[in-house]
Structures are given as structure tokens and as C-alpha cells.
Amino acid sequence: MMGFSVQRWAAWAPGLVNPASWETWLATPHPLPAEGTPALAAMPAMMRRRVDRLGRIALQAAYDAHVDAPDAPVIFASRYGDLGRSVELLTQLARSEPLSPTSFSLSVHNAIGALYSIARGDTSAYAAIAAGEETVEAAFTEACGLLSDGVPRVLVVVYDEPVPTPWEHFSRDVAFPHAWACLLSASTGADAIHLDCADSAPDSPVAAAEPTDLPADLRALRFLVSGASRWEHAAGGRCWRWARHA
């Protein structure tokens, strides 16, 4: 797969708003506040008012990583998306209450990407990806495909928040709302990162040995920003291998 490097990255969570604080926290994770919303000052106020907390967090990370870089394709990746809004809509349907067209339009996975594109006046391609526990790998695979086609840079934005009632028993992996974004470019140099996968049995040594102090997406971020040479993620019957070649 095409090698890539991270030109710039950004992340946002309650209590963690800049790369320095994130690097410290990723080295020694500890509980974070469950509440908090970024200002999202870069987005026009009329559009900002339509975006709920998860969308604001994702968009804040996107703006911070993109900054003054030229327009680029953007891949928004979330395992669960805005389930809170979906629960609200389903509850209204069950009660035979009228639904808000705006609320429905913003409940789908590609809504945040559309708002980002419109707000920036950016006509570059954007995509929305949800691939279960392999969501991050799917997003980076898509990004590498674009880079191999000659696109100079791709922005990947990963975001999630705790699963709301009544679905919280399906997953407790995400303890707090967060988002992170990486601006990627193709690379064949010493800093190149490669991602590949192979079949892996559920009880393989990799699956058993992998630390689980963080959700998988934040373990991926820790690898990307720490300078580590290797990280392996067993998921979906596969072993995803992230490697940095020195």
C-alpha cells in the first residue's frame, strides 16, 4: 500500500485542545470530562448553529489540521456517527410526533462532511466511512488509494462519542467525545508509514497481547504521533499492521 506521512495533525476532546496536551495524555491516559464543546469559530455562525456537539468536535479537529493548507479531499470516519440524533428521531417516530427535516438531514454519516465542504466553499471530494472496529483502517486505506492516484494531500478526520441509551450495552469502548484529524501526503522517505493487513485468528497472540487502555482509534493516533515503529490491531478476523520505516 502507498506509504504516507502526516504533515499536520490536530485533536479535540474536553480538556484536551492542542497537540502538546494530547501527546502528554496519550502517554499516560487518565479519565477526562464527559462534557465540553469547542467554539468552532472558524465556521460561519449561521451554519454553526445547526451543528450539535459531536459535529462541532469533528469539525474543530478538521479545521485545526487543515488550517491554511490548500483544499484537499476529506474523509470523515466514525464508527457510530451521531447516534444521539438518531435516537431522538426514532423516539419521535414511535410517539407519532412530526420530525424535523433539518434534524434528519444532519443525522446521516455524510452530513458533517457536507457542512465542512459548504462552509469552506471547497469542491474537493469528501467521503464518510463507518466500518465497525476497522473504521480507522478503512479510512486510511481510502486515503492511501487517493494518494496513489496522485492526489497531493488528503485529510482524514476520525470522531466518536459514547453510545447513547438504549444502545450503550452494545459498546462501552468510547468513554468521552473526541475527534482527531491528520493531513496526509504520499511518502517514500524515512518517515513513511505503511498499513497492511493479514488474516488473524481471534485468539492470535497479537489479539491477546494488544493493550486496551484506549479505544482502537486513539491507539492508532498514539502510534501516528508518538514515532513508534510498529503497531498491530487485530480486528474483524484480520491483523492490521501499521509500520514506520526508519
C-alpha positions as CSV (number, residue, x, y, z in Angstrom):
1,M,0.0,0.0,0.0
2,M,1.1,3.6,-0.7
3,G,3.4,5.0,2.1
4,F,2.2,8.2,3.7
5,S,3.4,10.8,6.1
6,V,1.5,13.1,8.5
7,Q,2.0,16.7,7.5
8,R,-0.1,18.1,10.3
9,W,-2.4,16.7,13.0
10,A,-4.9,18.1,15.5
11,A,-7.3,16.6,18.0
12,W,-10.0,17.8,20.4
13,A,-11.7,16.4,23.5
14,P,-13.0,18.0,26.7
15,G,-9.8,19.1,28.5
16,L,-7.5,18.3,25.5
17,V,-7.4,21.1,22.9
18,N,-3.9,21.2,21.5
19,P,-1.2,18.7,20.3
20,A,1.0,19.1,23.4
21,S,-1.8,18.2,25.8
22,W,-2.7,15.3,23.7
23,E,0.8,13.9,23.5
24,T,1.1,14.0,27.3
25,W,-2.3,12.4,27.7
26,L,-1.7,9.6,25.2
27,A,1.5,8.7,27.0
28,T,-0.4,8.4,30.3
29,P,-4.2,8.3,29.7
30,H,-6.5,9.3,32.6
31,P,-10.2,10.0,32.8
32,L,-11.4,13.1,31.0
33,P,-14.6,15.2,31.4
34,A,-17.6,13.9,29.6
35,E,-18.9,17.4,28.8
36,G,-17.4,20.2,26.7
37,T,-17.9,21.7,23.3
38,P,-15.4,23.6,21.1
39,A,-16.2,27.2,20.0
40,L,-15.8,26.2,16.3
41,A,-15.2,29.9,15.5
42,A,-13.9,29.1,12.0
43,M,-17.4,28.1,10.8
44,P,-19.9,30.8,9.9
45,A,-22.4,31.4,12.8
46,M,-25.4,30.6,10.7
47,M,-24.1,27.1,9.9
48,R,-22.5,26.6,13.3
49,R,-25.9,26.8,15.0
50,R,-27.1,23.7,13.1
51,V,-24.2,21.5,14.3
52,D,-24.5,19.5,17.5
53,R,-21.7,18.7,19.9
54,L,-20.2,15.7,18.1
55,G,-20.3,17.6,14.8
56,R,-18.6,20.6,16.4
57,I,-15.8,18.4,17.8
58,A,-15.2,16.7,14.5
59,L,-15.2,19.9,12.6
60,Q,-12.9,21.6,15.1
61,A,-10.3,18.9,14.6
62,A,-10.7,19.2,10.8
63,Y,-10.3,23.0,10.8
64,D,-7.3,22.8,13.1
65,A,-5.5,20.2,11.0
66,H,-6.4,21.8,7.6
67,V,-5.5,25.4,8.7
68,D,-4.1,27.2,5.6
69,A,-3.3,24.1,3.6
70,P,-4.7,24.0,0.0
71,D,-8.1,22.3,-0.5
72,A,-7.9,18.5,-0.4
73,P,-10.2,15.5,-0.3
74,V,-11.6,14.9,3.2
75,I,-12.5,11.5,4.7
76,F,-14.8,11.7,7.8
77,A,-14.7,8.4,9.7
78,S,-16.9,7.4,12.6
79,R,-17.8,4.0,13.9
80,Y,-21.1,5.2,15.4
81,G,-21.8,8.6,13.9
82,D,-24.5,10.8,15.5
83,L,-26.5,8.1,17.2
84,G,-27.9,10.6,19.7
85,R,-29.7,12.4,17.0
86,S,-30.9,9.1,15.5
87,V,-32.3,8.0,18.9
88,E,-34.2,11.3,19.2
89,L,-35.7,10.9,15.7
90,L,-36.7,7.2,16.4
91,T,-38.3,8.3,19.7
92,Q,-40.4,10.9,17.9
93,L,-41.5,8.4,15.3
94,A,-42.5,6.0,18.0
95,R,-44.6,8.7,19.5
96,S,-46.1,9.7,16.1
97,E,-44.6,13.2,16.5
98,P,-43.5,15.3,13.5
99,L,-39.9,15.0,12.5
100,S,-37.6,17.9,11.8
101,P,-36.2,17.7,8.2
102,T,-33.1,19.5,9.4
103,S,-32.5,17.1,12.2
104,F,-33.0,14.2,9.8
105,S,-30.6,15.6,7.2
106,L,-27.9,16.0,9.9
107,S,-28.3,12.5,11.3
108,V,-26.6,10.8,8.4
109,H,-22.9,10.0,8.3
110,N,-22.0,12.3,5.4
111,A,-23.7,15.4,6.9
112,I,-20.6,16.7,8.7
113,G,-18.5,16.4,5.6
114,A,-21.2,18.2,3.6
115,L,-21.3,21.1,6.1
116,Y,-17.4,21.3,6.1
117,S,-17.4,21.4,2.3
118,I,-20.1,24.1,2.1
119,A,-18.6,26.3,4.8
120,R,-15.2,26.3,3.2
121,G,-16.5,26.6,-0.4
122,D,-14.3,23.6,-1.1
123,T,-15.4,21.4,-4.1
124,S,-12.9,18.7,-3.4
125,A,-14.2,15.2,-2.9
126,Y,-15.3,14.1,0.6
127,A,-16.3,10.7,1.9
128,A,-18.0,9.3,5.0
129,I,-16.8,5.9,6.3
130,A,-18.1,3.6,9.0
131,A,-16.5,0.1,9.2
132,G,-17.1,-1.1,12.7
133,E,-13.9,-1.7,14.7
134,E,-11.9,-1.3,11.5
135,T,-13.1,2.2,10.8
136,V,-9.8,3.9,11.1
137,E,-8.0,1.4,8.9
138,A,-10.8,1.7,6.3
139,A,-10.4,5.5,6.3
140,F,-6.6,5.3,5.9
141,T,-6.9,2.7,3.2
142,E,-9.2,5.1,1.3
143,A,-6.8,7.9,1.8
144,C,-3.8,5.8,0.5
145,G,-5.9,5.0,-2.6
146,L,-6.4,8.7,-3.3
147,L,-2.7,9.4,-2.7
148,S,-1.7,6.6,-5.1
149,D,-3.9,8.2,-7.7
150,G,-1.8,11.3,-7.5
151,V,-3.8,13.5,-5.1
152,P,-1.2,15.6,-3.3
153,R,-2.8,15.5,0.2
154,V,-5.8,14.0,2.0
155,L,-7.4,15.0,5.3
156,V,-8.7,12.1,7.5
157,V,-11.0,13.0,10.4
158,V,-11.9,10.4,13.0
159,Y,-14.5,11.1,15.6
160,D,-16.9,9.3,18.0
161,E,-18.7,9.8,21.3
162,P,-20.2,7.4,23.9
163,V,-23.1,5.3,22.5
164,P,-26.4,6.7,23.9
165,T,-29.2,4.8,25.7
166,P,-30.7,2.4,24.7
167,W,-27.7,1.1,22.7
168,E,-25.0,1.7,25.3
169,H,-24.8,-2.0,26.1
170,F,-23.5,-2.8,22.6
171,S,-20.3,-0.9,23.2
172,R,-18.5,0.8,26.0
173,D,-15.3,1.4,24.1
174,V,-15.8,5.2,23.8
175,A,-15.7,6.9,27.2
176,F,-15.7,10.5,26.1
177,P,-16.4,12.5,22.9
178,H,-13.3,13.2,20.8
179,A,-12.0,13.7,17.3
180,W,-8.7,13.8,15.6
181,A,-7.5,14.7,12.1
182,C,-4.4,14.1,10.1
183,L,-3.4,15.9,6.9
184,L,-1.6,13.2,4.9
185,S,0.7,13.2,1.9
186,A,2.4,10.4,-0.1
187,S,5.9,9.5,1.1
188,T,8.7,7.1,0.2
189,G,11.2,8.5,2.7
190,A,12.4,7.6,6.1
191,D,9.2,9.0,7.7
192,A,6.9,6.8,5.5
193,I,4.1,4.9,7.3
194,H,2.7,1.8,5.7
195,L,-0.5,0.0,6.5
196,D,-1.3,-3.6,5.5
197,C,-3.3,-6.5,6.8
198,A,-3.3,-10.3,7.0
199,D,-5.7,-12.9,8.3
200,S,-5.6,-13.2,12.0
201,A,-7.5,-15.7,14.2
202,P,-9.5,-14.2,17.1
203,D,-7.2,-16.0,19.6
204,S,-4.0,-15.0,17.9
205,P,-1.0,-13.7,20.1
206,V,-1.5,-10.2,18.6
207,A,-5.1,-10.1,19.6
208,A,-4.3,-11.3,23.1
209,A,-1.3,-9.1,23.7
210,E,-2.6,-5.8,22.4
211,P,-3.1,-3.3,25.2
212,T,-6.7,-1.9,25.5
213,D,-6.1,1.2,27.6
214,L,-7.6,3.3,24.9
215,P,-10.3,2.8,22.1
216,A,-8.7,1.5,18.9
217,D,-8.9,4.9,17.1
218,L,-6.9,6.6,19.9
219,R,-4.4,3.8,19.9
220,A,-3.9,4.5,16.2
221,L,-3.5,8.2,16.9
222,R,-0.9,7.4,19.6
223,F,1.1,5.4,17.0
224,L,0.9,8.1,14.4
225,V,2.1,10.9,16.7
226,S,4.5,9.0,19.0
227,G,7.1,8.0,16.5
228,A,6.7,4.3,17.4
229,S,8.0,1.9,14.8
230,R,5.1,-0.5,14.8
231,W,1.5,-1.1,16.0
232,E,-0.8,-4.1,15.3
233,H,-4.5,-4.1,15.6
234,A,-6.4,-7.4,15.4
235,A,-10.0,-6.8,14.3
236,G,-12.6,-8.4,12.1
237,G,-10.6,-11.6,11.6
238,R,-7.6,-9.6,10.3
239,C,-4.4,-8.2,11.8
240,W,-3.8,-4.6,10.6
241,R,-0.1,-3.7,10.7
242,W,1.0,-0.1,11.0
243,A,4.7,0.3,10.4
244,R,7.1,3.3,10.2
245,H,10.2,2.7,8.2
246,A,13.3,4.4,9.6
